[in-house]
Amino acid sequence: MPHKFHSAILITLAIALLGCGKSKPATEADKTADSVAAGIKSKLAAITAAGEPVTPAELDKWYVEPPASENAAEIYAQAFAALTADDPKSATYVAKNQKAVALLLQAAERKACRYPVNFSEGFATKLPHLANIKNCAILLQGEAVAQANRGHAKEAAEALLAGVSLSRSLENEPALISRLVELACLNITIQGLEQILARGIFTEEQLSSLQQTIGEAESATAYRRPLVGERSMAIAAFQASPGGNVARNLEQSGAGQTGATMKYWKSSGFQQDFDFMLDYFSNLLAITDMPFPQSLDTPTDVKVETAKEKNFMLSSMLLPALTNVYIKAAEVAARIRVAQSALAVERFRLKHANALPGSLSELSPTFLEAVLADPFDGQPLRYQKLPTRGYVIYSIGKDRKDDQGAAKAADGQGSAPDITFTVQR
């Protein structure tokens, strides 16, 4: 479905207090307003100096298009067009979409992608490819499982690798929703891998290739690029013309009322709101450069509460959706790392007559450079052997409690307390 960025309204303040033919002395409020406006101008100049976009037009240019011969987007578009209207979860979906599968495998051979998105449209930017990408991720997962069920290891591995490539086709798209779809598609591929590894059909070469490719996909958990894109859209929201869509959105959401919103945009509070938003993004981007779990220990929601307390209408509307991005990033990093570790265990099994390692440390350095860390506490990922000659590798998850690899809550409800990858055979 099309996705639109919603924008806000900015009116440039011109304070000219005239009276009796003489200008009035500047008040403390005037001086504060001038200082805030100067600060905003300086911060925008710093963004430009760093080579990052400020306007939607700059953002569109920042999303560089590769040469046509290297761009996978055209082939992906053909695959999207070939998809049937069937429910992706239907039993016949894979069989009915073999043409799309062939195109997705072909697109995976290209290592660059730039979808035909026009970010210069600002809040009206449409991203219709995102729904198709998720459906294709489900299709490739189904193809991989179907091929594994037939004992076709090569074809199953190719479908999984194509799933990773499809996810990473969004890697350079500077929008938060694009990054979230990318992460969701990586999860879909990893779930398919978890089903297939129980069959023990892959060769050392195939396992090694999957391990490397999935490990490289952890770059998707870096949020700098999409946050830079979101910041440029937020700036455009503040700089939009009065009386536009965001004013109506604020009014409809109850954040403002007709007349009150226009008064707000003419107030000094509006400039303070703009300045607050720029500082908030600066803090988010600084957190982006931190490793796990440090990035998780730096609060962002407190500042959003500050925006609400100060009645910053636009920041209160635009920023809350950003507060949990690092939790989502850590969850996907955990899924990637447990999958990598499981692939290393399977390589160990091939070399040791199907015997399991006693601990993950036995995988290093032959199958892993070192035991991978849990993003949620920085400790080594947990590993347990199962009675059925299987094993579970897990992260403690966002609750940061070790539930001994429990795949679901004790009452069977809600999300899994630990992030697990289980192989039983």
VOMAR-18896 format. One record per residue: residue in three letters; z, y, x of N, C-alpha, C in turn. Coordinates in steps of 0.001 Angstrom, whole numbers, plus 500000, padded with zeros to 6 digits. Layout:
<sites>
ALAZYXZYXZYX/...
</sites>
This chain:
<sites>
MET500000498818500843500000500000500000500000501242500886/PRO499363502314500446499326503521501251500730504028501502/HIS500910504565502692502207505121503029502006506592503305/LYS502891507458502752502779508886502960504062509397503622/PHE503861510318504550505001511011505095505317512182504172/HIS506571512360503868506966513476503034507377514625503933/SER506953515835503587507250516976504429508108517982503707/ALA508687518914504469509511519952503904508810521291504028/ILE509517522355503716508911523671503651509645524610504596/LEU508899525342505390509491526332506282508870527679506014/ILE509661528703505870509132530063505757509689530843506929/THR508845531488507733509292532224508905510102533434508470/LEU511318533550509011512176534660508628511747535938509336/ALA511580537032508556511302538347509130512391539283508642/ILE513311539608509501514450540426509091514211541859509567/ALA513882542713508635513664544122508972514497544953508007/LEU515634545290508419516564546022507556516383547521507801/LEU515739548184506847515434549587506992516229550399505982/GLY516585551540506333517274552398505367517381553806505872/CYS517058554765504978517193556195505275516391556591506508/GLY515262555865506726514395556202507847514915555702509174/LYS516084555046509171516649554530510406516969553050510262/SER516782552283511325517141550868511275518646550742511329/LYS519156549775510541520591549550510514521019548791511756/PRO522236548980512208522720548218513372522700546715513073/ALA522350545921514049522303544471513864523714543933513634/THR523865543135512599525147542515512311525305541252513146/GLU526531540701513131526757539434513837525888538325513252/ALA525689538358511922524829537358511284523394537491511777/ASP522923538751511941521574538974512457521446538404513867/LYS522455538680514689522415538203516075522422536677516128/THR523217536057515255523259534587515208521911534022514793/ALA521315534645513778520014534184513306518968534314514398/ASP518992535430515127518036535633516221518244534593517320/SER519515534296517604519820533313518644519333531927518256/VAL519550531545516981519088530233516506517571530152516563/ALA516888531209516109515424531223516127514895531111517544/ALA515545531805518483515125531728519885515338530320520437/GLY516460529705520018516729528338520462515683527353519966/ILE515269527514518707514231526645518149512938526798518924/LYS512568528042519188511330528303519931511375527663521313/SER512525527761521970512684527179523303512591525661523266/LYS513199525057522249513172523590522136511770523073521837/LEU511030523789521009509645523395520730508788523519521983/ALA509038524576522766508294524759524013508600523635524998/ALA509856523172525024510241522086525927509550520783525547/ILE509410520539524245508702519335523786507261519375524261/THR506629520527524094505242520691524544505131520500526054/ALA506072521076526795506051520960528255506207519517528711/ALA506896518709527901507069517285528231505837516455527885/GLY504809517106527336503578516399526996503646515644525691/GLU504624515993524847504790515317523563504346516223522420/PRO503889515630521318503311516426520230504353517183519422/VAL503957518356518967504774519161518076504165519199516686/THR502844519267516618502152519358515330501487518027514982/PRO501164517808513703500435516593513325499096516451514046/ALA498393517568514267497117517499514982497326516998516406/GLU498394517479517059498703517001518408499099515533518390/LEU499821515132517358500224513734517230499008512823517118/ASP498028513244516345496822512434516179496095512244517512/LYS496037513290518320495392513182519637496222512323520584/TRP497521512359520404498443511584521258498258510087521050/TYR497837509707519844497554508298519524496129508026519999/VAL495997507723521276494691507660521943493883506463521456/GLU492601506686521252491707505617520826491047504986522048/PRO491150503670522220490506503011523362489003502919523157/PRO488245502574524189486803502377524018486527501342522923/ALA485444501535522197485131500662521059485084499196521468/SER484603498919522676484482497531523131485837496875523376/GLU486894497691523497488231497161523762489131497233522534/ASN488706497971521523489549498227520354489468497070519358/ALA490602496442519099490634495301518176490631495727516712/ALA490803497019516444490983497481515065489816497110514162/GLU488579497206514678487415496907513838487411495442513410/ILE487770494546514323487799493123513978488946492842513014/TYR490090493488513238491197493322512301490794493804510907/ALA490045494903510849489595495415509552488724494387508837/GLN487889493681509589487053492622508993487929491488508468/ALA488988491163509224489913490109508782490629490534507506/PHE491052491796507441491729492286506244490797492200505036/ALA489533492561505254488559492536504156488283491117503692/ALA488437490149504590488161488752504255489309488074503516/LEU490483488692503504491637488088502835491380487929501338/THR491804486809500804491708486604499363492878487312498677/ALA492798487405497377493851488070496613495015487140496293/ASP495001485926496817496055484949496529497398485413497098/ASP498453484889496532499796485136497035499916484514498433/PRO500302485306499460500422484744500808501371483558500909/LYS502257483407499946503213482298499976502700481061499241/SER501487481147498696500954480009497959500543478890498907/ALA500542477674498401500235476494499222498797476483499716/THR497909477173499021496490477145499382496048478375500180/TYR496979479258500488496626480530501127495921480315502467/VAL496436479432503293495843479197504612494448478597504472/ALA494310477610503631493010476940503454491956477902502930/LYS492338478806502060491375479735501462491023480911502373/ASN491748481056503464491539482224504313491168481866505754/GLN490389480816505898489988480403507239489051481405507911/LYS488265482128507130487414483167507720488283484259508340/ALA489324484651507629490240485658508161490958485141509404/VAL491338483863509406491992483272510576491090483374511798/ALA489819483018511629488865483070512748488745484488513300/LEU488729485473512427488629486865512868489904487324513565/LEU491046486886513077492318487247513711492417486643515114/LEU491942485433515277491919484808516605490978485563517531/GLN489859486027516995488901486795517787489490488148518191/ALA490164488807517256490756490114517551491831490011518628/ALA492529488891518666493610488703519627493116488704521064/GLU491828488492521257491265488493522610491173489903523184/ARG491259490915522318491226492300522785492659492797522943/LYS492904493521523998494277493905524341494636495329523953/ALA493728496051523304494015497412522871493696497548521392/CYS494388498479520740494137498676519307494566500079518889/ARG493695500710518113494018501998517495493371501983516119/TYR494211501881515108493691501838513746493163503218513346/PRO492197503280512423491595504565512026492510505384511118/VAL493602505865511708494587506655510983494468508108511422/ASN494540509020510482494443510446510798495807511103510638/PHE496571511163511725497899511743511660497874513254511506/SER496719513875511704496629515322511509496820515701510041/GLU496779514709509144497021514983507732498503515175507419/GLY499337515013508426500756515267508246501391514336507238/PHE502140514913506297502864514089505336501932513275504449/ALA500635513646504398499675512916503567499020511754504317/THR499429511495505551498851510408506334499005509071505606/LYS497928508338505534497924507034504863497857505924505901/LEU498604504862505641498657503709506549498393502428505761/PRO497201502294505179496936501149504296496872499814505013/HIS496708499833506327496586498579507077497908497830507200/LEU499028498501506974500319497864507235500575496653506340/ALA500262496772505051500461495631504147499569494473504537/ASN498339494770504956497420493715505378497910493013506641/ILE498490493773507550498987493179508795500101492178508493/LYS500989492530507601502077491598507275501540490338506607/ASN500559490488505709499964489309505073499266488427506096/CYS498627489062507077497952488284508118498944487585509043/ALA500102488194509252501143487528510048501610486268509345/ILE501773486348508037502145485167507247501043484121507320/LEU499797484565507268498656483652507347498636482919508686/LEU498824483636509773498795483003511095499985482065511284/GLN501118482414510735502255481488510791501921480188510065/GLY501332480328508865500948479141508106499900478317508823/GLU498948478994509469497916478292510238498533477513511397/ALA499479478148512102500122477481513231500879476235512781/VAL501629476347511703502399475210511195501461474102510718/ALA500398474483510027499442473483509531498789472730510686/GLN498412473455511731497798472804512890498802471897513606/ALA500048472337513679501079471498514308501308470229513508/ASN501268470343512185501437469161511332500337468133511571/ARG499177468612511991498064467702512304498113467213513747/GLY499085467698514500499190467315515901498263468098516808/HIS497737469219516314496795470029517091497569471109517855/ALA498069470760519021498932471668519770498191472929520217/LYS496973472758520701496206473901521209495988474938520110/GLU495554474475518947495262475391517838496550476045517311/ALA497644475282517299498921475844516845499385476943517794/ALA499272476697519093499671477700520083498806478946519974/GLU497517478764519778496609479908519649496954480766518436/ALA497316480129517338497678480877516138498970481666516356/LEU499942481067517042501181481783517340500928482971518264/LEU500123482756519293499802483846520221499047484967519505/ALA498172484580518569497448485584517786498403486361516891/GLY499458485699516410500465486386515606501183487460516401/VAL501499487150517663502127488146518529501171489307518783/SER499904488991519050498907490040519292498731490933518068/LEU498717490329516888498604491096515653499782492061515517/SER500982491582515771502161492444515699502027493611516669/ARG501627493309517887501574494332518928500382495272518772/SER499494494987517823498416495931517546498969497258517025/LEU500229497249516584500883498455516077501731499155517136/GLU501761498621518330502726499081519317502598500562519657/ASN501374501090519662501178502491520025501116503424518824/GLU501253502882517630501168503725516435502470504517516293/PRO502390505842516347503608506662516444504255506965515095/ALA504671505920514404505334506083513109506413505024512989/LEU507551505399512456508662504461512346508314503283511447/ILE507642503518510328507295502438509420506390501428510117/SER505516501891511003504629500992511751505437500099512686/ARG506446500699513346507273499891514244508066498857513463/LEU508560499216512299509325498263511492508452497108511013/VAL507201497400510664506271496325510279505976495439511484/GLU505810496045512644505586495268513864506737494288514102/LEU507957494776513981509119493919514196509203492809513145/ALA508873493146511899508887492135510836507869491038511128/CYS506704491418511629505665490428511929506051489556513120/LEU506720490130514099507218489317515212508219488284514703/ASN509077488689513782510027487742513190509309486597512490/ILE508241486920511772507460485898511060506891484887512053/THR506349485370513158505783484480514175506857483608514807/ILE508005484190515108509096483424515725509619482355514768/GLN509664482666513484510072481658512499509102480473512499/GLY507809480767512641506825479692512731507036478848513974/LEU507304479503515095507574478787516344508775477873516190/GLU509810478345515524511024477540515346510721476255514572/GLN509854476350513574509474475150512818508707474161513688/ILE507848474691514550506925473839515304507604473155516495/LEU508537473844517149509130473258518356509819471929518088/ALA510270471734516870510914470458516546509965469283516703/ARG508665469537516673507672468453516779507407468043518233/GLY507766468896519173507607468544520581506175468266520996/ILE505237469075520506503811468781520771503212469620521891/PHE503905470669522327503287471588523285503375471075524718/THR502354471438525497502340471126526926503128472184527688/GLU503389471911528950504074472884529807503300474205529827/GLU501987474135529954501176475352530014501289476159528718/GLN501255475466527602501353476158526308502735476764526105/LEU503769476028526461505126476544526343505330477766527235/SER504827477696528455504967478803529392504236480042528896/SER503044479846528351502265480974527828502974481635526651/LEU503502480828525749504242481356524607505498482095525063/GLN506196481524526030507420482145526534507127483526527124/GLN506090483620527928505742484893528551505298485921527517/THR504431485500526590503880486427525599504952486952524656/ILE505822486065524202506899486501523305507879487399524044/GLY508143487092525304509034487941526089508479489349526260/GLU507188489456526504506551490765526671506615491590525385/ALA506708490909524252506747491618522963508042492383522762/GLU509032492179523627510283492921523465510079494422523656/SER508955494811524230508655496241524345508616496908522969/ALA508407496105521918508377496645520553509736497161520105/THR510797496799520823512124497265520428512438498637521019/ALA511496499210521775511650500579522276511186501547521190/TYR512015502508520891511737503385519753511289504791520144/ARG511102505058521417510744506418521810509458506878521134/ARG508410506082521203507123506528520669507169506802519159/PRO507663505883518336507716506196516907508649507359516587/LEU509725507532517351510618508652517089509972509987517460/VAL509175510000518523508421511209518855507469511554517717/GLY506837510519517149505956510753516010506710511278514806/GLU507874510680514519508674511130513378509174512561513590/ARG509491512882514824509944514253515105508841515272514824/SER507616514951515225506525515902514980506284516071513486/MET506475514990512717506333515092511270507474515919510666/ALA508678515767511216509811516551510725509613518034511031/ILE509086518312512220508793519707512565507780520286511589/ALA506740519501511305505728519955510355506335520192508979/ALA507333519369508644508007519542507357508694520896507297/PHE509379521271508378510044522562508401509054523722508452/GLN507886523468508988506911524542509150505866524576508038/ALA506039523749507014505079523725505914505193524998505081/SER504175525249504261504149526457503442505128526340502283/PRO505682527462501815506649527433500704506026526909499418/GLY506853526326498582506404525889497261505669524574497258/GLY505768523810498353505009522567498452505759521347497963/ASN505288520184498422505791518916497886507253518653498196/VAL507704519043499386509076518699499748510079519468498908/ALA509754520708498563510646521439497666510803520677496358/ARG509689520191495841509753519427494598510518518127494801/ASN510321517484495969511055516246496251512561516502496288/LEU512957517597496915514372517932496976514939518169495582/GLU514172518880494788514637519170493435514768517896492608/GLN513758517014492730513773515780491941514878514843492392/SER515207514874493702516245513975494218517650514500493958/GLY517711515733493483519027516317493224519592517064494403/ALA518858517067495543519349517773496723519229519287496552/GLY518366519717495662518188521141495413517752521357493976/GLN517702522582493564517280522904492215516239523998492271/THR515423524080491232514390525096491181515000526464491422/GLY514404527229492292514932528546492619515916528475493768/ALA516846527538493704517838527400494775517178526978496082/THR516160526112495986515485525663497206514764526819497887/MET514072527652497106513370528788497691514362529754498341/LYS515491529940497712516519530796498290517014530210499605/TYR517136528869499639517604528198500858516649528443502012/TRP515334528329501753514369528486502833514326529905503386/LYS514857530832502644514902532214503114516241532551503768/SER517108531560503848518455531811504361518575531471505835/SER519653531959506452519915531619507863520262530151508001/GLY520795529546506932521113528119506965519899527257507192/PHE518737527733506729517514526969506925517177526853508405/GLN517296527980509137517044527956510573518043527047511282/GLN519289527088510849520304526221511447519989524748511173/ASP519458524475509993519024523125509616517925522650510566/PHE516932523500510799515824523201511705516366522897513106/ASP517260523748513582517836523578514908518627522279514993/PHE519376521972513951520156520726513890519233519515513992/MET518131519547513250517184518429513271516632518187514675/LEU516271519251515379515734519104516729516765518495517668/ASP518019518930517539519080518350518372519314516880518036/TYR519233516560516774519451515179516355518406514253516980/PHE517139514673516952516091513867517559516266513775519073/SER516715514842519703516970514789521148518003513720521475/ASN519053513656520651520089512637520859519536511232520631/LEU518739511065519577518149509754519308517272509296520465/LEU516472510206520986515575509846522081516348509527523353/ALA517475510187523547518316509855524700518885508447524551/ILE519273508084523331519792506734523080518699505693523312/THR517469506041522969516344505116523152516234504638524595/ASP516593505503525534516479505154526946517675504349527458/MET518648504093526588519817503310526988519560501819526769/PRO520125500966527591519990499525527380520925499055526269/PHE520655497834525753521617497193524859522793496704525705/PRO524025496670525216524453497147523897524885498606523898/GLN524679499328525021525119500717525092524500501560523981/SER523225501297523672522563502077522625523217501868521263/LEU523833500704521076524482500411519800525847501075519695/ASP526427501455520822527767502013520839527778503537520788/THR526594504125520654526485505584520567526178505950519130/PRO527141506506518395526949506735516961525917507810516662/THR525140507574515613524181508563515125524495508969513699/ASP525216508132512966525475508432511560526445509593511379/VAL527314509834512385528274510926512276527549512249512118/LYS526486512431512893525741513681512821525058513852511470/VAL524610512754510890524014512854509559525052513323508557/GLU526286512823508677527358513274507796527623514762508008/THR527498515219509264527667516640509545526626517459508810/ALA525387516964508776524313517667508070524644517810506592/LYS525208516763506019525571516818504605526718517789504366/GLU527697517771505283528835518668505144528415520129505216/LYS527398520406506034526924521773506195525849522137505167/ASN525559521202504263524546521433503233523174521750503826/PHE522825521044504905521493521161505474520556520287504643/MET519845520899503732519065520141502751518043519209503395/LEU517252519747504334516154518952504873516644517851505794/SER517567518172506687518105517148507580518795516044506793/SER519504516423505726520174515423504892519176514490504233/MET517957514977503979516941514156503348516148513330504361/LEU515857513934505536514942513308506486515619512347507465/LEU516876512570507803517483511853508920518195510537508604/PRO518756510344507407519515509098507181518737507825507460/ALA517431507820507216516637506604507439516564506221508906/LEU516955507119509802516855506856511241518130506274511829/THR519210506245511073520509505918511658520638504456512096/ASN519885503558511482520047502127511791518930501546512648/VAL518098502407513241516946501877513975517365501010515153/TYR518488501329515790518871500564516976519471499213516617/ILE520075499108515452520523497802514975519309496899514755/LYS518283497430514099517066496648513859516413496248515176/ALA516389497174516129515809496870517437516578495752518129/ALA517909495812518060518735494782518701518544493426518034/GLU518409493417516720518200492152516005516906491481516448/VAL515838492259516562514569491660516977514615491269518450/ALA515260492091519280515420491708520691516155490376520796/ALA517173490199519954517924488940519950517016487778519551/ARG516207487976518511515305486892518067514293486543519150/ILE513795487542519830512845487298520911513518486533522041/ARG514728486925522397515407486294523534515839484865523229/VAL516285484600522006516642483210521706515383482344521663/ALA514256482910521228512996482154521221512538481870522643/GLN512608482890523502512266482677524914513115481573525526/SER514395481617525234515314480626525804515008479236525283/ALA514663479118523997514317477816523432513058477259524083/LEU512089478119524342510870477668525019511187477192526434/ALA512130477850527087512556477403528416513252476044528337/VAL514059475844527292514706474535527098513648473452526903/GLU512621473749526120511565472757525887510806472436527167/ARG510625473402528016509987473134529317510898472246530166/PHE512210472488530106513178471647530809513079470212530301/ARG512981470037528995512920468695528400511689467931528872/LEU510573468643528958509353467976529416509522467432530834/LYS510206468172531653510359467783533055511464466749533242/HIS512379466618532258513543465737532431513608464662531347/ALA512470464082531049512412462931530136513150463188528827/ASN512943464384528262513490464775526967514999465038526988/ALA515602465065528167517033465375528258517257466873528084/LEU518341467213527425518682468616527227519538469140528380/PRO519402470432528708520298470986529732521726471051529208/GLY522671470965530127524066471079529708524435472500529334/SER523755473463529939523979474876529645522695475635529964/LEU522605476856529467521406477646529733521275478007531211/SER522379478001531932522319478329533365521479477324534138/GLU521317476100533610520495475086534283518997475430534215/LEU518638476389533369517235476775533235516795477727534338/SER517746478339535008517454479344536022517487478728537416/PRO516529479059538286515450480028538089514092479409537719/THR514057478102537497512761477438537297512106477832535978/PHE512895477880534926512326478117533597512679479499533021/LEU513713480101533580514095481476533263514599482122534552/GLU514264483384534752514777484052535945516301484081535910/ALA516853484317534742518306484333534543518566484122533064/VAL519775483702532737520135483548531326520041484913530658/LEU519357484963529527519139486233528838520417486684528137/ALA520604488004528104521819488576527529521667488799526028/ASP522777488665525336522842488981523915522837490505523779/PRO521872491092523067521828492553522938523080493153522305/PHE523833492340521550524966492879520806526258492960521602/ASP526372492217522707527590492345523514527335492269525010/GLY526079492054525411525751492009526823526120490712527508/GLN526745489781526782527109488485527340525916487527527261/PRO525922486427528042524819485464527944524677484922526525/LEU523465484668526107523239484045524807524011482734524727/ARG524462482384523539525238481160523347524303479960523132/TYR524784478810523559523985477579523465524904476424523098/GLN524465475637522116525240474461521721524292473279521503/LYS524685472136522001523959470915521679524357470453520281/LEU523417469795519605523676469259518269523693467732518333/PRO524354467069517392524446465595517407523085464912517311/THR522076465605516775520766464976516539519801465201517691/ARG520305465242518909519472465520520089518754466855519954/GLY519379467741519272518850469091519132519813470103519716/TYR519550471360519460520383472419520009520177473687519196/VAL521108474615519363520987475943518766521298476964519854/ILE520457477986519917520685479123520802520882480325519886/TYR521902481124520163522157482189519193522756483443519811/SER522577484525519051523198485821519315524288486022518266/ILE525313486773518615526406486976517666526027487936516532/GLY524922488650516651524454489494515552525220490793515399/LYS524834491538514380525328492910514244526810493010513895/ASP527405491906513375528855491981513121529661491787514401/ARG528959491404515474529548491251516802530696490250516837/LYS530602489259515975531592488179515965530866486861516220/ASP531452486028517058530874484725517359531250483751516241/ASP530256483423515408530467482475514313529992481077514685/GLN529962480794515991529631479463516504528246478993516063/GLY527311479935515987525939479561515651525730479266514189/ALA526606479776513333526447479557511894525159480201511419/ALA524356479423510699523063479916510233523174480718508954/LYS524321480641508303524540481429507094526032481617506897/ALA526370482545506034527772482830505773528462481613505163/ALA529777481554505334530533480390504869530374480144503373/ASP530212481219502598530054481047501155528603480824500744/GLY527711480736501749526297480493501452525556481702500950/GLN526240482853500910525627484067500395525378485049501545/GLY524481485978501311524249487046502275523460486600503479/SER523389487470504462522603487198505663523391486341506642/ALA522686485736507566523322484874508555524217485694509468/PRO525441485227509733526327485980510616525852485980512062/ASP525202484897512503524637484830513842523117484756513742/ILE522450485203514807520987485126514871520643483876515663/THR520119482883515001519993481560515604518544481124515784/PHE518348480210516725517091479487516889517485478029517095/THR517123477191516115517575475801516110516408474847516236/VAL516538473873517117515534472831517288516234471484517122/GLN515780470691516164516361469361515927515268468314515959/ARG515448467306516805514509466179516815515097465011517600/
</sites>
